[in-house]
Amino acid sequence: MSSPTERAFADRYGPWALVLGGSEGIGASFAQRIAREGVNLVLVARRSEPLDATANGIRDATGVTLRTVVLDLTADDVLDRLVAATDDLDIGLLVYNAGATHGAARFHDEPAEAPLRLVRLNCVGPLLTCHHFGGRMAARGRGGIILLTSMSALCGAARTVTYSATKAFDLVFAEGLWAELRPRGVDVLALVAGATRTPAMRRSGARVGSEEFPGMDSDEVARDGLANLAHGPTWVVGDGNRAGFEFLRSRPRAEAVATMSQAVRALYALPDDS
């Protein structure tokens, strides 16, 4: 039998949650925690093998009903395919977790398609999914949306030019949605994470998990996101990150950009050749 706490969560954000980027890392942690609250899941990711492994583990551990959708969130028909996969479901919670940095490189050292993919993943994807699923939540008068953003959203930085810009979009976009949807019963949260020990971050070449950059744990991010969803518009995970968030916001912009650029160089062990 569900506990009163589980029931309250499911009543507010169930009966189904849609987790985009749900196969590993922070997305998988969100999925596990949401399932433990008794909410059914639709997990979406680009690679089928880790997606199926995560789904099977959650299904076995919790008994919730679960669907998986293998989908590249930068595809032109992404919303059509998501709607086709979920149109018979009552989605009460949307977690847009996809969009980890793909590495650190100078803007002009890559073809234009590389930053365009980040724009589609981190800007177009959240816009389309929040418009469709958030609109349905508003019409019924309840629900929740969590958009994962980053400390990189606070200012521009060399070598993560487009990534930082797209994460700034996610931050400001979520805050605006919070202002519009809160009166209609829908909670919205911009969840600001620092460098986190995820497979995607490691694939990007970041030294997260090293002695110098121990990084955050995925479950800490998911836990804080769900705990603060009703208290938006923004939550920064981790005491150190919250201090850094306030520090960077208080500094002259040129100083903030220089600080963040140096942090990127250090995280990726890049030379200071600016």
SULRATA-V823005 format. One record per run of one state. SS is the DSSP state (2 for helix, 1 for strand, 0 for the rest). FROM is the first residue (numbers start at 1). LEN is the number of residues. If there is no record, write none. Layout:
((SS/FROM/LEN) (SS/FROM/LEN))
This chain:
((0/1/3) (2/4/10) (0/14/2) (1/16/5) (0/21/4) (2/25/12) (0/37/3) (1/40/6) (0/46/2) (2/48/15) (0/63/3) (1/66/5) (0/71/7) (2/78/9) (0/87/4) (1/91/6) (0/97/10) (2/107/3) (0/110/2) (2/112/29) (0/141/2) (1/143/8) (2/151/4) (0/155/6) (2/161/24) (0/185/1) (1/186/8) (0/194/2) (1/196/1) (0/197/2) (2/199/5) (0/204/12) (1/216/1) (0/217/1) (2/218/14) (0/232/2) (1/234/3) (0/237/2) (2/239/12) (0/251/2) (2/253/15) (0/268/7))
